[in-house]
């Protein structure tokens, strides 16, 4: 039973080894169509709403800012 459990766990360790982006897939993922927000107007509107609510300017890439009431 222990050997079977060990074999099962050993096989499951290799299950996540193929995650990630391969070199030949990076060109496809770098296209503008693959961006999370393809429209610059929508992105600027989202930024305006964010810093209007939080009381900060920017803050897209890091946490913090705002009124501190949370």
C-alpha positions, -999 to 999 in steps of 0.1 A, spaced: 0 0 0 29 24 9 46 17 -24 14 24 -44 9 56 -25 45 66 -31 42 58 -68 10 79 -70 26 109 -53 57 106 -75 36 106 -106 16 136 -94 48 157 -89 54 157 -126 19 169 -134 28 206 -131 61 205 -148 47 215 -182 31 248 -170 43 280 -184 49 296 -217 71 280 -243 94 301 -264 74 296 -296 42 308 -278 56 341 -267 51 358 -300 13 350 -299 9 362 -264 28 395 -271 1 406 -297 -21 435 -288 -52 413 -291 -40 392 -262 -38 421 -238 -62 421 -208 -74 456 -218 -70 461 -255 -88 495 -256 -68 524 -243 -99 545 -236 -113 518 -213 -80 515 -195 -78 553 -189 -115 553 -177 -107 525 -153 -77 544 -140 -98 575 -135 -124 556 -115 -98 539 -94 -79 570 -84 -111 589 -79 -124 563 -54 -91 558 -37 -79 594 -35 -47 586 -53 -31 593 -86 -19 561 -103 -13 532 -80 -19 506 -107 12 485 -101 13 485 -63 -9 484 -32 -15 513 -8 -29 548 -9 -64 560 -4 -80 574 27 -69 546 50 -105 540 63 -105 503 55 
